[in-house]
Amino acid sequence: MPQKYDAIVIGAGHNGLTAAAYLAKAGRKVLVLEKRHVIGGATVTEEVFPGFKFSVCSYVVSLLRPEIIRDLDLAQRGLELLPLDGTFTPLPDGNHLWRTNDHARTYREISRHSRLDAEAYDEYGRAMLEISRFVKPMLAMTPPNAFSTRLTELRALRDLGRRFAALPDRDRYNLLQLMTMSAADFLDQWFETDALKATMAASGIIGTFLGVRSPGTAYVLLHHYMGEIDGAFRSWGLAKGGTGAVSDSIAAAARASGAEIRVNAPVSHVLVSSGEATGVVLENGDYFMTSVVLSSADPRTTFFKIIGSEHLPSEFVADLEHYKFRGSSGKVNLALDGLPDFVALPGPGNHLRGAISISPGIDYMERAYDDAKYGQYSRRPYIDIVIPSLTDPSVAPPGKHVMSCFVQYAPYHLKPGTWDESRESFGDAVVETIAQYAPNLKSRILHRQVLTPLDLERDFGLTEGNIFQGELTLEQLFFFRPAPAWSSYATPVRRLYLCGSATHPGGGIMGAPGRNAALRVLKDIRS
Ligand SMILES: Cc1cc2nc3c(=O)[nH]c(=O)nc-3n(C[C@H](O)[C@H](O)[C@H](O)COP(=O)(O)OP(=O)(O)OC[C@H]3O[C@@H](n4cnc5c(N)ncnc54)[C@H](O)[C@@H]3O)c2cc1C
């Protein structure tokens, strides 16, 4: 007889694990099935080279919901978040821009470039804070169905409208601008220093196939602005031991409540009977029966590979076919036998302990996108670098370092050529670009791991290599994520729910999709 569960979760990414932990905590019998040999999905630490532990994909934490940290006792289960202070932008002329959490110092540093910008920086921070306060509660809510005439949905829409109407005029205007403008245009209204605008605009393009001058990117800027670590609004941090520690601590919470987690367990398909999910079959033929299935895999994998379009309404299939992945990012992980030495600020120092951003100007960023638009990886890409071993020595042997380089753009559809042919030349372009600012880098490299969008798809199941399981563009957010009328974690297959980044509020190490989905399931089971 197959084993019977209350809930089976497909995928042990941090969202699948979060959903499992909440369901198990509520007394449900839960099984998590992960196809990889290790849990975590894109939130994973792996010892890629002996002695060097990498946050292979995601590398910084900020959006992880504080209520999840609290509810699941993650701090008691080994999660330690170490602050990542500052962003250092080296410039080609030997100058630099280095912002930190020290207000007075950052003021002086920006003043070195522009007194006006230093004044505007505070004002900008306040404006973004107000808008974040409006948007943040929406992260924990199930988006109403904007296409339904049911009273509960209409009420939820009315409440949203009322909250928006209650905002001061200026905040309403800023919010509308964020929704419609490009990151570059939005920032142009506040600042004049090119490197400052480019470095800030960078968060508007992460995970999207858009440039800093593309309308809509200003919203993604806000998405990344909303982080919270230990209540310190808008700060970024490193997880001690790598981002896999986030997943491990959530898994520990799930197991403590009785959830079972199996790795090397790829799901082949979900059993659907009379429009209802009833069980899950593994690729090796093992199968399990269940009352509810939650999939943390993206919608293309879930509906076209695991469910099958024959079980779905044609309109839903058409909507999902138009859901955009368009991966645009790559990652280069370097094992170093010493630190890079930047011409702009030579020697070791605190500027290496925060983020190091290769984003010298708006034109530079847009040119990087120009390459991608026509199917090539950026010859001179935007790169976001962190060296976690400086803050957390446990991830590298003594005296050695791990350096994580997040890169844009690396378009999934490469023309001409294939990613298998171009992987190493892409890696070379990244190293060459950084070496322009830190010439000793090449001689410090002991090992190099290059992840292309194709690798993200093959190894991590991220369709087209999109780091967020689908672009965070406005037409794919909130009411529309992943499809119009299906933003509430439920799906057209009864007792099948989505719980990964392809659902509201989207990608990033947030846990919110997993938590929201679990709460929805618990509500449905009770009613
Ligand atoms: C290169 C990169 C850099 C990033 N950087 C950051 C960052 O610094 N900060 C940040 O906040 N976010 C970052 N992100 C985004 C963040 O990592 C993701 O949004 C998040 O990890 C997604 O979590 P998830 O649980 O929703 O999905 P996933 O992590 O994608 O988990 C889905 C799981 O389902 C499994 N699966 C798929 N199909 C099956 C199947 N058939 N059977 C069983 N299991 C299956 C997969 O193996 C995977 O483990 C980055 C992502 C990438 C790729």
The ligand as an SDF file (V2000), in Angstrom:
LIG
                    3D

 53 58  0  0  0  0  0  0  0  0999 V2000
   22.1960   33.0010   -9.4800 C   0  0  0  0  0  0  0  0  0  0  0  0
   21.1360   33.4420   -8.5010 C   0  0  0  0  0  0  0  0  0  0  0  0
   21.4030   34.4750   -7.6090 C   0  0  0  0  0  0  0  0  0  0  0  0
   20.4160   34.9150   -6.7360 C   0  0  0  0  0  0  0  0  0  0  0  0
   20.7310   35.8500   -5.7860 N   0  0  0  0  0  0  0  0  0  0  0  0
   19.8390   36.1560   -4.8160 C   0  0  0  0  0  0  0  0  0  0  0  0
   20.2410   36.9180   -3.6810 C   0  0  0  0  0  0  0  0  0  0  0  0
   21.4080   37.2500   -3.5200 O   0  0  0  0  0  0  0  0  0  0  0  0
   19.2900   37.2170   -2.7580 N   0  0  0  0  0  0  0  0  0  0  0  0
   18.0010   36.7990   -2.8720 C   0  0  0  0  0  0  0  0  0  0  0  0
   17.1850   37.1180   -2.0080 O   0  0  0  0  0  0  0  0  0  0  0  0
   17.6090   36.0110   -3.9100 N   0  0  0  0  0  0  0  0  0  0  0  0
   18.5040   35.6700   -4.8590 C   0  0  0  0  0  0  0  0  0  0  0  0
   18.1660   34.8120   -5.8710 N   0  0  0  0  0  0  0  0  0  0  0  0
   16.7650   34.3640   -5.9600 C   0  0  0  0  0  0  0  0  0  0  0  0
   16.4380   33.3050   -4.9460 C   0  0  0  0  0  0  0  0  0  0  0  0
   17.5070   32.4360   -4.7900 O   0  0  0  0  0  0  0  0  0  0  0  0
   15.2150   32.5190   -5.4240 C   0  0  0  0  0  0  0  0  0  0  0  0
   14.1500   33.4100   -5.7010 O   0  0  0  0  0  0  0  0  0  0  0  0
   14.7490   31.5320   -4.3540 C   0  0  0  0  0  0  0  0  0  0  0  0
   15.8270   30.7710   -3.8620 O   0  0  0  0  0  0  0  0  0  0  0  0
   13.6930   30.6240   -4.9480 C   0  0  0  0  0  0  0  0  0  0  0  0
   13.2160   29.7720   -3.9370 O   0  0  0  0  0  0  0  0  0  0  0  0
   12.0130   28.7690   -4.2080 P   0  0  0  0  0  0  0  0  0  0  0  0
   11.9320   27.8780   -3.0410 O   0  0  0  0  0  0  0  0  0  0  0  0
   10.8180   29.5410   -4.5970 O   0  0  0  0  0  0  0  0  0  0  0  0
   12.4100   27.9770   -5.5090 O   0  0  0  0  0  0  0  0  0  0  0  0
   13.6750   27.0880   -5.8700 P   0  0  0  0  0  0  0  0  0  0  0  0
   14.8250   27.4590   -5.0280 O   0  0  0  0  0  0  0  0  0  0  0  0
   13.7720   27.1920   -7.3390 O   0  0  0  0  0  0  0  0  0  0  0  0
   13.2140   25.6400   -5.4170 O   0  0  0  0  0  0  0  0  0  0  0  0
   12.4690   24.7840   -6.2120 C   0  0  0  0  0  0  0  0  0  0  0  0
   12.9380   23.3750   -5.9200 C   0  0  0  0  0  0  0  0  0  0  0  0
   12.1250   22.4590   -6.6380 O   0  0  0  0  0  0  0  0  0  0  0  0
   12.9530   21.3920   -7.0560 C   0  0  0  0  0  0  0  0  0  0  0  0
   12.2700   20.6900   -8.1400 N   0  0  0  0  0  0  0  0  0  0  0  0
   11.9880   21.1500   -9.3760 C   0  0  0  0  0  0  0  0  0  0  0  0
   11.3620   20.1940  -10.1000 N   0  0  0  0  0  0  0  0  0  0  0  0
   11.2240   19.1280   -9.2710 C   0  0  0  0  0  0  0  0  0  0  0  0
   10.6680   17.8260   -9.4390 C   0  0  0  0  0  0  0  0  0  0  0  0
   10.1190   17.4280  -10.6040 N   0  0  0  0  0  0  0  0  0  0  0  0
   10.7160   16.9660   -8.3900 N   0  0  0  0  0  0  0  0  0  0  0  0
   11.2650   17.3440   -7.2050 C   0  0  0  0  0  0  0  0  0  0  0  0
   11.8270   18.5490   -7.0110 N   0  0  0  0  0  0  0  0  0  0  0  0
   11.7970   19.4360   -8.0350 C   0  0  0  0  0  0  0  0  0  0  0  0
   14.2330   22.0980   -7.4830 C   0  0  0  0  0  0  0  0  0  0  0  0
   15.3290   21.2010   -7.5430 O   0  0  0  0  0  0  0  0  0  0  0  0
   14.3820   23.1270   -6.3700 C   0  0  0  0  0  0  0  0  0  0  0  0
   15.1150   22.6090   -5.2830 O   0  0  0  0  0  0  0  0  0  0  0  0
   19.1290   34.3240   -6.7480 C   0  0  0  0  0  0  0  0  0  0  0  0
   18.8750   33.2450   -7.6040 C   0  0  0  0  0  0  0  0  0  0  0  0
   19.8740   32.8030   -8.4670 C   0  0  0  0  0  0  0  0  0  0  0  0
   19.5940   31.6350   -9.3590 C   0  0  0  0  0  0  0  0  0  0  0  0
  1  2  1  0
  2  3  1  0
  2 52  2  0
  3  4  2  0
  4  5  1  0
  4 50  1  0
  5  6  2  0
  6  7  1  0
  6 13  1  0
  7  8  2  0
  7  9  1  0
  9 10  1  0
 10 11  2  0
 10 12  1  0
 12 13  2  0
 13 14  1  0
 14 15  1  0
 14 50  1  0
 15 16  1  0
 16 17  1  0
 16 18  1  0
 18 19  1  0
 18 20  1  0
 20 21  1  0
 20 22  1  0
 22 23  1  0
 23 24  1  0
 24 25  2  0
 24 26  1  0
 24 27  1  0
 27 28  1  0
 28 29  2  0
 28 30  1  0
 28 31  1  0
 31 32  1  0
 32 33  1  0
 33 34  1  0
 33 48  1  0
 34 35  1  0
 35 36  1  0
 35 46  1  0
 36 37  1  0
 36 45  1  0
 37 38  2  0
 38 39  1  0
 39 40  1  0
 39 45  2  0
 40 41  1  0
 40 42  2  0
 42 43  1  0
 43 44  2  0
 44 45  1  0
 46 47  1  0
 46 48  1  0
 48 49  1  0
 50 51  2  0
 51 52  1  0
 52 53  1  0
M  END
$$$$
